[in-house]
């Protein structure tokens, strides 16, 4: 019975994301549009993020995957959960047989379902554009799981501790920073690259670039994601409020 309740919540959360125009823009249209833009426009060369003779898709595809995951696991869930909390939806669901753990598992399952859809579309588009670089499926799965845990826990922490309006503004701002200067889409050289490598966005970007188009496993980046996932989970359990 409990499994059926959780799966029903997963279906509800997934359909809610796919039917929401703003969520679709954030989770699908922007990341996939960025994939095509980086693959076809000379933007990476202009930014100095593409060595001579390198296929742009080796940077564009992992960047789009990372941005897709961050859009769904962090920004989308932070905003949706914050407004559910504001309107009393979380409080009501927490008192049902689903319970708080079932609610969290439902959100996690929905994020994974949407991310799978995002990744399938991204790979289909990349293959259509001529992507033939290396990819390690095991490294991709591990990166996705650890990245989802880290960003989702931090998104829920923000949604449960900050007012809905502040979460809306803050989550969107953080998304822009992660995509622009946070190492999520492209690697940053020098000291700044070292700094962002210890942030969830930078670690996710590094791990994804290693898994898709790179050497496979970036152990350091995966450890950073694991630590952030543990810290975010403990902090969310401590400070998340349903009211």
C-alpha positions in Angstrom: 0.0 0.0 0.0 2.8 2.4 0.9 4.6 1.7 -2.4 1.4 2.4 -4.3 0.9 5.7 -2.5 4.4 6.8 -3.3 4.1 5.8 -6.9 0.8 7.7 -7.2 2.6 10.8 -5.8 5.4 10.3 -8.2 2.9 10.2 -11.1 1.1 13.3 -9.8 4.4 15.3 -9.3 5.7 14.3 -12.8 2.5 15.2 -14.6 2.4 18.5 -12.7 5.9 19.4 -14.0 5.1 18.3 -17.6 1.9 20.2 -17.7 3.3 23.4 -16.3 4.5 25.8 -19.0 7.0 27.6 -16.8 8.5 24.3 -15.7 8.7 23.0 -19.3 10.5 26.2 -20.3 13.0 25.9 -17.5 13.5 22.1 -17.6 13.3 21.3 -21.3 13.2 24.3 -23.7 16.1 26.3 -22.3 18.6 23.4 -21.7 17.8 21.8 -25.1 17.9 25.2 -26.8 21.3 25.8 -25.2 22.5 22.5 -26.5 21.7 23.4 -30.1 23.1 27.0 -29.7 26.5 25.8 -28.3 26.8 23.1 -30.9 26.1 25.3 -33.9 27.1 28.8 -32.9 30.8 29.8 -32.4 30.0 30.8 -28.8 32.4 28.3 -27.2 35.3 29.4 -29.3 34.6 33.1 -28.5 34.6 32.2 -24.8 37.8 30.3 -25.1 36.1 27.2 -23.7 36.8 24.9 -26.7 40.3 23.8 -27.7 41.1 23.9 -31.4 39.8 21.0 -33.4 37.4 19.8 -30.6 33.9 18.9 -31.3 31.6 21.5 -29.7 29.2 18.7 -28.7 31.8 17.4 -26.3 31.1 20.5 -24.2 27.5 21.3 -25.2 26.0 17.9 -24.4 27.3 17.5 -20.8 26.5 21.2 -20.2 22.9 20.7 -21.4 22.6 17.5 -19.2 23.9 19.4 -16.1 21.7 22.3 -16.7 18.7 20.1 -17.2 19.3 18.3 -13.9 19.8 21.6 -12.0 16.7 23.0 -13.5 14.5 20.1 -12.4 16.1 19.0 -9.1 17.0 22.4 -7.7 15.1 25.4 -9.2 11.9 23.7 -10.3 11.4 21.8 -7.1 12.4 24.7 -4.9 9.8 26.9 -6.4 7.0 24.3 -6.6 7.6 23.1 -3.1 7.8 26.7 -1.7 4.4 27.6 -3.1 2.9 24.2 -2.0 4.1 25.1 1.5 2.7 28.6 1.2 -0.8 27.4 0.2 -0.9 24.7 2.9 -0.6 21.8 0.5 2.5 20.3 2.2 0.8 20.5 5.6 -2.2 18.6 4.3 -0.2 15.9 2.5 2.0 15.4 5.6 -1.1 14.4 7.6 -2.3 11.9 5.0 -1.2 8.2 4.9 1.4 9.3 2.5 3.4 11.0 5.3 6.4 13.2 5.1 8.8 10.5 3.9 6.4 9.4 1.2 6.0 13.0 0.1 9.8 13.4 -0.2 10.1 10.1 -2.0 7.4 11.2 -4.4 9.3 14.4 -5.2 12.5 12.5 -5.7 10.9 9.9 -8.0 9.3 12.7 -10.0 12.7 14.5 -10.4 14.3 11.2 -11.6 11.4 10.6 -14.1 11.7 14.1 -15.6 15.5 13.9 -15.7 15.3 10.7 -17.6 13.0 12.4 -20.2 15.4 15.3 -20.4 18.4 13.1 -20.9 16.8 11.0 -23.6 15.8 14.1 -25.6 19.2 15.7 -25.1 21.0 12.5 -26.4 18.6 12.2 -29.3 19.2 15.8 -30.4 23.0 15.4 -29.9 23.1 12.3 -31.9 21.1 14.0 -34.6 23.7 16.8 -34.6 26.5 14.2 -35.1 27.7 13.5 -31.5 30.0 10.5 -31.5 32.1 11.2 -28.4 32.8 8.7 -25.6 30.4 8.3 -22.8 30.4 6.1 -19.7 26.9 5.0 -18.7 27.9 4.0 -15.2 29.6 7.3 -14.5 26.6 9.1 -16.0 24.2 7.2 -13.7 26.3 7.8 -10.6 26.7 11.5 -11.5 23.0 11.9 -12.0 22.1 10.2 -8.7 24.6 12.2 -6.6 23.8 15.4 -8.4 20.1 14.9 -8.0 20.5 14.2 -4.2 22.7 17.3 -3.7 20.6 19.8 -5.6 17.2 18.4 -4.6 18.2 18.5 -0.9 19.4 22.1 -1.2 16.3 23.1 -3.2 14.0 21.6 -0.5 16.1 23.3 2.2 15.4 26.7 0.5 11.8 25.9 -0.1 11.2 24.9 3.6 13.1 27.7 5.2 12.5 30.7 3.1 9.3 32.5 2.0 7.8 31.5 -1.4 8.5 34.9 -3.0 12.1 34.9 -1.9 12.5 31.3 -3.0 11.2 32.2 -6.5 13.6 35.0 -6.9 16.6 33.3 -5.2 16.2 30.0 -7.0 16.1 31.7 -10.4 19.0 33.9 -9.6 21.1 30.9 -8.4 20.1 29.0 -11.6 21.5 31.9 -13.7 24.7 32.0 -11.6 25.2 28.3 -11.8 24.8 28.3 -15.6 26.9 31.4 -16.2 29.8 31.4 -13.7 29.1 28.3 -11.5 30.9 25.7 -13.7 27.6 24.0 -14.6 27.8 24.4 -18.3 31.5 25.1 -19.1 34.7 24.7 -17.1 36.4 27.8 -15.7 40.2 28.0 -15.6 42.4 29.3 -12.9 41.5 30.0 -9.3 37.8 30.6 -10.0 37.6 27.1 -11.5 39.2 25.7 -8.4 36.7 27.5 -6.2 33.6 26.5 -8.1 34.8 22.9 -8.3 33.9 22.6 -4.6 30.4 23.9 -5.2 27.5 21.6 -6.2 27.2 23.2 -9.6 30.9 23.1 -10.4 31.2 19.5 -9.2 28.2 18.4 -11.2 29.6 20.1 -14.3 33.0 18.4 -13.9 31.5 15.0 -13.2 29.2 15.2 -16.2 31.9 16.4 -18.5 34.0 13.4 -17.4 31.1 11.0 -17.9 30.0 12.3 -21.3 32.8 13.1 -23.7 35.6 12.7 -21.1 37.5 10.0 -19.2 34.7 8.5 -17.3 34.7 9.0 -13.5 35.8 12.3 -11.9 36.3 10.9 -8.3 36.9 14.3 -6.7 33.8 15.8 -8.2 31.7 12.8 -7.2 32.9 13.1 -3.6 32.1 16.8 -3.5 28.5 15.9 -4.7 28.2 13.2 -2.1 29.3 15.6 0.7 26.8 18.3 -0.5 24.1 15.7 -0.7 24.7 14.7 2.9 25.0 18.3 4.1 21.8 19.3 2.2 19.8 16.4 3.5 20.8 16.9 7.2 20.1 20.7 6.9 16.7 20.1 5.2 15.7 17.6 8.0 16.7 20.2 10.6 15.3 23.4 9.1 12.5 22.4 6.7 9.1 23.6 7.9 5.8 22.3 6.4 4.0 25.5 7.5 
